[in-house]
Amino acid sequence: MSFSDDERIVIGEIIKPQGLKGECKVYPLTDNVKRYDELIEVFIDDKCYKIQQVKYLNKFVVLKFFGIDDINAAEQLRKKKIEIPIALAKKKAGEYFFFELLDMTVVDKNGCHIGKVLEVLDFPANPALEVEYAVNKQAYIPMVKDVI
């Protein structure tokens, strides 16, 4: 699968304003929460926002954007997805983005066809593949090392 320069990946969702000075509380949708420290700008609704400050609050990220200076401006970003160009989303060897797994063929250790990936579900314990193995028949395969 090839990607154009303008393709992006979602790395978070703005939950609500944080405080009165335009900060946004973000639910991170990434396995590398510290990636926010490396970012200069992000996209929200196809508009580029420059990051002024990054803070961490429990499992959340608090972002301050240049030009978003009060609670009313931050409120306009509530429930918006935060995206970055896919080229900035670093992966280690053997790692995949969930969307890259969609429609892939699933085989067993002997190479026998099992089915195809319909969806990747991000459960709290570990992600799982929803695999269609027959017409309108699905199974869930946990994405753990002993199984995959």
C-alpha positions in Angstrom: 0.0 0.0 0.0 1.5 3.4 -0.9 0.6 6.7 0.6 0.5 10.2 -0.8 2.1 13.1 1.0 -1.2 14.4 2.3 -2.3 11.1 4.0 -2.5 11.4 7.8 -3.0 9.2 10.8 -5.1 10.0 13.8 -3.0 10.2 17.0 -5.5 11.7 19.4 -8.9 13.2 20.1 -9.6 16.5 21.9 -11.8 15.7 24.9 -12.4 19.2 26.2 -10.8 22.5 27.1 -8.3 22.4 30.0 -8.4 25.5 32.1 -9.2 29.0 30.8 -6.1 29.8 28.7 -6.9 27.8 25.6 -5.3 24.4 26.5 -6.9 21.2 25.2 -7.2 17.9 27.0 -6.4 15.1 24.6 -7.1 11.4 24.7 -4.1 9.9 23.0 -4.8 7.3 20.3 -1.2 6.1 20.0 1.0 3.6 21.7 3.8 6.2 21.9 2.3 9.0 24.0 5.6 10.8 24.1 5.4 11.4 20.3 3.7 14.6 21.2 7.0 16.0 22.5 8.5 15.6 19.0 5.7 17.4 17.1 5.8 21.0 15.9 2.4 21.0 14.3 -0.7 18.9 13.9 -3.8 18.9 11.7 -7.4 19.3 13.0 -10.1 19.3 10.4 -7.5 19.8 7.7 -6.2 23.0 9.3 -2.6 23.1 10.6 -2.1 24.1 14.3 1.3 24.9 15.7 2.0 23.4 19.1 3.0 25.9 21.8 3.3 23.5 24.7 2.8 19.9 25.7 2.0 18.6 29.2 1.0 15.2 30.5 -1.9 14.7 33.0 -2.4 11.0 34.0 -3.3 9.2 30.8 -4.1 12.4 28.9 -2.0 14.9 27.0 -2.6 18.6 27.4 -1.8 20.7 24.3 -1.6 24.4 23.9 -1.8 25.7 20.4 -0.6 29.1 19.1 -3.6 31.2 18.4 -6.0 29.3 20.7 -5.8 31.6 23.7 -9.0 31.2 25.7 -11.5 28.6 26.7 -14.0 29.6 24.0 -11.4 29.0 21.2 -10.5 25.7 22.8 -14.1 24.7 23.0 -14.4 24.9 19.2 -11.9 22.0 19.1 -13.9 19.7 21.4 -14.3 16.1 20.0 -12.0 16.9 17.0 -9.4 14.3 15.9 -5.7 15.2 15.9 -3.8 14.0 12.8 -0.2 14.0 11.7 1.3 13.1 8.3 1.8 9.4 8.1 5.5 10.0 7.2 6.0 11.3 10.8 4.4 8.3 12.4 7.5 6.2 13.2 7.2 2.4 13.6 9.8 -0.2 14.5 10.5 -3.2 12.3 7.6 -5.7 12.6 5.1 -3.1 13.8 2.0 -2.1 11.8 -0.7 0.5 12.0 -4.1 -1.0 12.5 -5.4 0.3 9.1 -2.5 -1.5 7.4 -3.9 -4.9 8.6 -7.3 -4.4 7.0 -8.1 -6.8 4.2 -4.9 -8.8 4.8 -5.1 -12.6 4.4 -4.7 -14.6 7.6 -3.0 -18.0 7.4 -2.1 -20.5 10.0 1.5 -21.6 10.8 1.3 -24.2 8.0 0.3 -21.5 5.5 -3.3 -22.7 5.2 -5.8 -19.9 4.5 -8.0 -18.9 7.4 -9.7 -15.7 6.2 -9.2 -12.0 5.9 -9.0 -9.2 8.4 -12.2 -7.1 8.6 -11.3 -4.9 11.5 -8.8 -4.4 14.3 -10.4 -3.9 17.7 -8.4 -2.2 20.4 -9.5 -3.9 23.6 -8.0 -2.8 27.0 -6.1 -6.1 27.5 -4.8 -6.3 23.9 -6.0 -5.7 20.4 -7.8 -8.4 18.4 -8.3 -9.1 14.7 -11.8 -9.6 13.5 -11.3 -12.2 10.8 -14.0 -13.4 8.3 -13.4 -17.1 7.8 -16.5 -17.9 5.8 -19.4 -15.8 4.3 -20.9 -13.8 7.2 -18.8 -15.8 9.8 -16.3 -14.0 11.9 -13.8 -15.0 14.6 -11.7 -12.9 16.9 -7.9 -13.5 17.1 -6.1 -11.8 20.0 -3.0 -10.0 18.9 -0.6 -11.5 21.4 2.8 -13.0 20.6 1.7 -16.6 21.4 -1.1 -16.5 18.9 0.1 -14.2 16.0 
